[in-house]
Amino acid sequence: MAIGHTVMDAPDCAEEDVTVVAHAVQALIGIRGPSSAPGHVGGGPVMHNFFVSDHWVSPFIYNTVNELQSHVNGVSECEISTRPG
């Protein structure tokens, strides 16, 4: 599905809004946070439904995306190796 088509499905957008919305999305993509650490802009744990305990809040604070990726990969490997059969 094209980005323009997705924008057009929004109830408050008309076809003539595509350019304006595209510029707005590009502006948002260009905003950089104070660090590249995953989590809230002001710091703190990652919130995602991957973390099934504590209301989807990670039990760890990750300093880098690589730390988060390593944790997710480790959990995935553990789950695969513990499946029966």
VMD Tcl script that builds the backbone (N, CA, C; Angstrom):
set m [mol new atoms 255]
animate dup $m
set s [atomselect $m all]
$s set {name element resname resid chain x y z} {
  {N N MET 1 A 0.845 -1.177 0.000}
  {CA C MET 1 A 0.000 0.000 0.000}
  {C C MET 1 A 0.890 1.239 0.000}
  {N N ALA 2 A 0.644 2.149 -0.864}
  {CA C ALA 2 A 1.441 3.372 -0.974}
  {C C ALA 2 A 1.127 4.319 0.169}
  {N N ILE 3 A 2.106 5.143 0.531}
  {CA C ILE 3 A 1.923 6.106 1.612}
  {C C ILE 3 A 0.764 7.046 1.291}
  {N N GLY 4 A 0.705 7.520 0.062}
  {CA C GLY 4 A -0.370 8.425 -0.327}
  {C C GLY 4 A -1.730 7.790 -0.129}
  {N N HIS 5 A -1.845 6.506 -0.437}
  {CA C HIS 5 A -3.113 5.806 -0.270}
  {C C HIS 5 A -3.487 5.719 1.207}
  {N N THR 6 A -2.496 5.426 2.062}
  {CA C THR 6 A -2.737 5.353 3.501}
  {C C THR 6 A -3.220 6.694 4.022}
  {N N VAL 7 A -2.594 7.772 3.598}
  {CA C VAL 7 A -3.011 9.116 4.019}
  {C C VAL 7 A -4.425 9.389 3.549}
  {N N MET 8 A -4.750 8.962 2.359}
  {CA C MET 8 A -6.074 9.238 1.802}
  {C C MET 8 A -7.158 8.496 2.572}
  {N N ASP 9 A -6.805 7.392 3.260}
  {CA C ASP 9 A -7.791 6.654 4.043}
  {C C ASP 9 A -8.146 7.376 5.338}
  {N N ALA 10 A -7.346 8.343 5.751}
  {CA C ALA 10 A -7.634 9.086 6.973}
  {C C ALA 10 A -8.897 9.919 6.757}
  {N N PRO 11 A -9.795 9.961 7.733}
  {CA C PRO 11 A -11.090 10.618 7.527}
  {C C PRO 11 A -11.010 12.127 7.333}
  {N N ASP 12 A -9.990 12.782 7.832}
  {CA C ASP 12 A -9.916 14.237 7.741}
  {C C ASP 12 A -9.042 14.724 6.587}
  {N N CYS 13 A -8.601 13.827 5.737}
  {CA C CYS 13 A -7.719 14.206 4.636}
  {C C CYS 13 A -8.445 14.092 3.303}
  {N N ALA 14 A -8.129 15.012 2.438}
  {CA C ALA 14 A -8.624 14.966 1.068}
  {C C ALA 14 A -7.428 14.776 0.154}
  {N N GLU 15 A -7.698 14.468 -1.083}
  {CA C GLU 15 A -6.609 14.197 -2.024}
  {C C GLU 15 A -5.645 15.378 -2.125}
  {N N GLU 16 A -6.155 16.588 -2.041}
  {CA C GLU 16 A -5.275 17.760 -2.157}
  {C C GLU 16 A -4.376 17.944 -0.920}
  {N N ASP 17 A -4.605 17.165 0.145}
  {CA C ASP 17 A -3.788 17.255 1.361}
  {C C ASP 17 A -2.530 16.390 1.305}
  {N N VAL 18 A -2.366 15.565 0.302}
  {CA C VAL 18 A -1.252 14.618 0.237}
  {C C VAL 18 A 0.093 15.328 0.375}
  {N N THR 19 A 0.324 16.397 -0.347}
  {CA C THR 19 A 1.602 17.088 -0.299}
  {C C THR 19 A 1.865 17.683 1.080}
  {N N VAL 20 A 0.854 18.290 1.665}
  {CA C VAL 20 A 1.005 18.899 2.990}
  {C C VAL 20 A 1.308 17.829 4.036}
  {N N VAL 21 A 0.585 16.730 3.979}
  {CA C VAL 21 A 0.803 15.642 4.933}
  {C C VAL 21 A 2.193 15.032 4.730}
  {N N ALA 22 A 2.598 14.849 3.490}
  {CA C ALA 22 A 3.927 14.297 3.217}
  {C C ALA 22 A 5.014 15.189 3.788}
  {N N HIS 23 A 4.883 16.500 3.644}
  {CA C HIS 23 A 5.863 17.424 4.222}
  {C C HIS 23 A 5.853 17.343 5.748}
  {N N ALA 24 A 4.684 17.210 6.339}
  {CA C ALA 24 A 4.585 17.095 7.796}
  {C C ALA 24 A 5.264 15.815 8.289}
  {N N VAL 25 A 5.041 14.709 7.586}
  {CA C VAL 25 A 5.674 13.444 7.960}
  {C C VAL 25 A 7.188 13.560 7.841}
  {N N GLN 26 A 7.669 14.159 6.771}
  {CA C GLN 26 A 9.120 14.341 6.601}
  {C C GLN 26 A 9.695 15.200 7.720}
  {N N ALA 27 A 8.979 16.236 8.119}
  {CA C ALA 27 A 9.448 17.091 9.217}
  {C C ALA 27 A 9.530 16.287 10.513}
  {N N LEU 28 A 8.534 15.448 10.782}
  {CA C LEU 28 A 8.554 14.630 11.990}
  {C C LEU 28 A 9.686 13.612 11.964}
  {N N ILE 29 A 9.946 13.022 10.810}
  {CA C ILE 29 A 11.035 12.057 10.679}
  {C C ILE 29 A 12.373 12.725 10.979}
  {N N GLY 30 A 12.496 13.993 10.637}
  {CA C GLY 30 A 13.756 14.706 10.815}
  {C C GLY 30 A 14.047 15.139 12.243}
  {N N ILE 31 A 13.080 15.030 13.145}
  {CA C ILE 31 A 13.302 15.437 14.532}
  {C C ILE 31 A 14.167 14.390 15.228}
  {N N ARG 32 A 15.221 14.832 15.847}
  {CA C ARG 32 A 16.117 13.929 16.561}
  {C C ARG 32 A 15.984 14.163 18.062}
  {N N GLY 33 A 15.954 13.079 18.813}
  {CA C GLY 33 A 15.886 13.165 20.259}
  {C C GLY 33 A 17.255 13.503 20.838}
  {N N PRO 34 A 17.310 13.700 22.146}
  {CA C PRO 34 A 18.574 14.057 22.775}
  {C C PRO 34 A 19.590 12.922 22.780}
  {N N SER 35 A 19.141 11.690 22.581}
  {CA C SER 35 A 20.065 10.560 22.478}
  {C C SER 35 A 19.434 9.517 21.570}
  {N N SER 36 A 20.222 8.529 21.201}
  {CA C SER 36 A 19.688 7.461 20.348}
  {C C SER 36 A 19.243 6.260 21.169}
  {N N ALA 37 A 19.252 6.380 22.492}
  {CA C ALA 37 A 18.823 5.274 23.350}
  {C C ALA 37 A 17.330 5.014 23.156}
  {N N PRO 38 A 16.938 3.749 23.068}
  {CA C PRO 38 A 15.519 3.448 22.935}
  {C C PRO 38 A 14.782 3.768 24.233}
  {N N GLY 39 A 13.543 4.169 24.120}
  {CA C GLY 39 A 12.741 4.505 25.293}
  {C C GLY 39 A 12.188 5.906 25.155}
  {N N HIS 40 A 11.722 6.441 26.240}
  {CA C HIS 40 A 11.141 7.780 26.237}
  {C C HIS 40 A 12.196 8.833 25.938}
  {N N VAL 41 A 11.790 9.934 25.369}
  {CA C VAL 41 A 12.716 11.013 25.008}
  {C C VAL 41 A 13.496 11.492 26.228}
  {N N GLY 42 A 12.848 11.570 27.363}
  {CA C GLY 42 A 13.519 12.028 28.574}
  {C C GLY 42 A 14.248 10.918 29.315}
  {N N GLY 43 A 14.286 9.721 28.764}
  {CA C GLY 43 A 14.921 8.574 29.406}
  {C C GLY 43 A 13.887 7.663 30.037}
  {N N GLY 44 A 14.282 6.469 30.310}
  {CA C GLY 44 A 13.384 5.508 30.937}
  {C C GLY 44 A 13.242 4.246 30.124}
  {N N PRO 45 A 12.463 3.303 30.633}
  {CA C PRO 45 A 12.332 2.012 29.957}
  {C C PRO 45 A 11.473 2.090 28.696}
  {N N VAL 46 A 11.688 1.108 27.848}
  {CA C VAL 46 A 10.899 0.958 26.626}
  {C C VAL 46 A 9.528 0.408 27.015}
  {N N MET 47 A 8.489 0.907 26.367}
  {CA C MET 47 A 7.146 0.365 26.559}
  {C C MET 47 A 6.689 -0.250 25.236}
  {N N HIS 48 A 6.351 -1.546 25.290}
  {CA C HIS 48 A 5.894 -2.247 24.084}
  {C C HIS 48 A 5.228 -3.535 24.530}
  {N N ASN 49 A 4.283 -4.042 23.756}
  {CA C ASN 49 A 3.594 -5.262 24.153}
  {C C ASN 49 A 4.485 -6.498 24.093}
  {N N PHE 50 A 5.704 -6.378 23.599}
  {CA C PHE 50 A 6.689 -7.465 23.680}
  {C C PHE 50 A 6.968 -7.798 25.147}
  {N N PHE 51 A 6.963 -6.774 25.997}
  {CA C PHE 51 A 7.241 -6.959 27.421}
  {C C PHE 51 A 5.921 -7.242 28.116}
  {N N VAL 52 A 5.675 -8.513 28.406}
  {CA C VAL 52 A 4.361 -8.938 28.869}
  {C C VAL 52 A 4.100 -8.628 30.339}
  {N N SER 53 A 5.109 -8.275 31.093}
  {CA C SER 53 A 4.881 -7.966 32.505}
  {C C SER 53 A 4.920 -6.453 32.729}
  {N N ASP 54 A 4.415 -6.039 33.863}
  {CA C ASP 54 A 4.453 -4.632 34.268}
  {C C ASP 54 A 3.890 -3.682 33.212}
  {N N HIS 55 A 2.751 -4.020 32.681}
  {CA C HIS 55 A 2.052 -3.138 31.739}
  {C C HIS 55 A 2.894 -2.798 30.515}
  {N N TRP 56 A 3.550 -3.789 29.963}
  {CA C TRP 56 A 4.333 -3.657 28.737}
  {C C TRP 56 A 5.589 -2.809 28.908}
  {N N VAL 57 A 6.100 -2.705 30.114}
  {CA C VAL 57 A 7.295 -1.911 30.384}
  {C C VAL 57 A 8.490 -2.849 30.514}
  {N N SER 58 A 9.564 -2.521 29.830}
  {CA C SER 58 A 10.782 -3.318 29.900}
  {C C SER 58 A 11.341 -3.312 31.318}
  {N N PRO 59 A 11.860 -4.452 31.774}
  {CA C PRO 59 A 12.479 -4.479 33.090}
  {C C PRO 59 A 13.864 -3.827 33.099}
  {N N PHE 60 A 14.349 -3.459 31.939}
  {CA C PHE 60 A 15.683 -2.878 31.809}
  {C C PHE 60 A 15.610 -1.539 31.085}
  {N N ILE 61 A 16.600 -0.723 31.321}
  {CA C ILE 61 A 16.782 0.495 30.531}
  {C C ILE 61 A 17.949 0.213 29.591}
  {N N TYR 62 A 17.702 0.351 28.315}
  {CA C TYR 62 A 18.707 0.061 27.295}
  {C C TYR 62 A 19.420 1.355 26.916}
  {N N ASN 63 A 20.741 1.305 26.915}
  {CA C ASN 63 A 21.519 2.481 26.543}
  {C C ASN 63 A 21.699 2.601 25.042}
  {N N THR 64 A 21.531 1.488 24.337}
  {CA C THR 64 A 21.695 1.488 22.884}
  {C C THR 64 A 20.636 0.579 22.252}
  {N N VAL 65 A 20.423 0.781 20.977}
  {CA C VAL 65 A 19.517 -0.092 20.227}
  {C C VAL 65 A 20.089 -1.505 20.183}
  {N N ASN 66 A 21.408 -1.634 20.122}
  {CA C ASN 66 A 22.027 -2.969 20.107}
  {C C ASN 66 A 21.727 -3.754 21.383}
  {N N GLU 67 A 21.703 -3.070 22.540}
  {CA C GLU 67 A 21.350 -3.753 23.785}
  {C C GLU 67 A 19.923 -4.289 23.724}
  {N N LEU 68 A 19.007 -3.476 23.239}
  {CA C LEU 68 A 17.614 -3.905 23.100}
  {C C LEU 68 A 17.520 -5.065 22.131}
  {N N GLN 69 A 18.195 -4.971 20.996}
  {CA C GLN 69 A 18.156 -6.036 19.997}
  {C C GLN 69 A 18.733 -7.331 20.561}
  {N N SER 70 A 19.819 -7.251 21.304}
  {CA C SER 70 A 20.416 -8.444 21.903}
  {C C SER 70 A 19.456 -9.102 22.890}
  {N N HIS 71 A 18.765 -8.295 23.669}
  {CA C HIS 71 A 17.798 -8.832 24.629}
  {C C HIS 71 A 16.659 -9.534 23.891}
  {N N VAL 72 A 16.097 -8.882 22.897}
  {CA C VAL 72 A 14.992 -9.473 22.134}
  {C C VAL 72 A 15.454 -10.767 21.462}
  {N N ASN 73 A 16.642 -10.753 20.857}
  {CA C ASN 73 A 17.154 -11.961 20.213}
  {C C ASN 73 A 17.375 -13.076 21.221}
  {N N GLY 74 A 17.884 -12.731 22.405}
  {CA C GLY 74 A 18.108 -13.740 23.444}
  {C C GLY 74 A 16.808 -14.370 23.914}
  {N N VAL 75 A 15.782 -13.559 24.095}
  {CA C VAL 75 A 14.480 -14.078 24.502}
  {C C VAL 75 A 13.922 -14.978 23.409}
  {N N SER 76 A 14.060 -14.565 22.165}
  {CA C SER 76 A 13.559 -15.366 21.039}
  {C C SER 76 A 14.266 -16.710 20.973}
  {N N GLU 77 A 15.579 -16.716 21.148}
  {CA C GLU 77 A 16.346 -17.968 21.112}
  {C C GLU 77 A 15.945 -18.877 22.269}
  {N N CYS 78 A 15.734 -18.298 23.435}
  {CA C CYS 78 A 15.340 -19.076 24.606}
  {C C CYS 78 A 13.979 -19.717 24.385}
  {N N GLU 79 A 13.036 -18.953 23.834}
  {CA C GLU 79 A 11.700 -19.476 23.602}
  {C C GLU 79 A 11.720 -20.610 22.579}
  {N N ILE 80 A 12.500 -20.462 21.545}
  {CA C ILE 80 A 12.586 -21.505 20.508}
  {C C ILE 80 A 13.187 -22.767 21.097}
  {N N SER 81 A 14.231 -22.657 21.918}
  {CA C SER 81 A 14.907 -23.825 22.440}
  {C C SER 81 A 14.091 -24.529 23.530}
  {N N THR 82 A 13.104 -23.861 24.106}
  {CA C THR 82 A 12.302 -24.492 25.160}
  {C C THR 82 A 10.965 -25.014 24.663}
  {N N ARG 83 A 10.659 -24.867 23.397}
  {CA C ARG 83 A 9.394 -25.382 22.863}
  {C C ARG 83 A 9.439 -26.914 22.813}
  {N N PRO 84 A 8.350 -27.545 23.202}
  {CA C PRO 84 A 8.320 -29.005 23.131}
  {C C PRO 84 A 8.271 -29.503 21.690}
  {N N GLY 85 A 8.807 -30.687 21.485}
  {CA C GLY 85 A 8.656 -31.332 20.213}
  {C C GLY 85 A 9.734 -31.098 19.279}
}
mol reanalyze $m
mol bondsrecalc $m
mol representation Tube
mol addrep $m
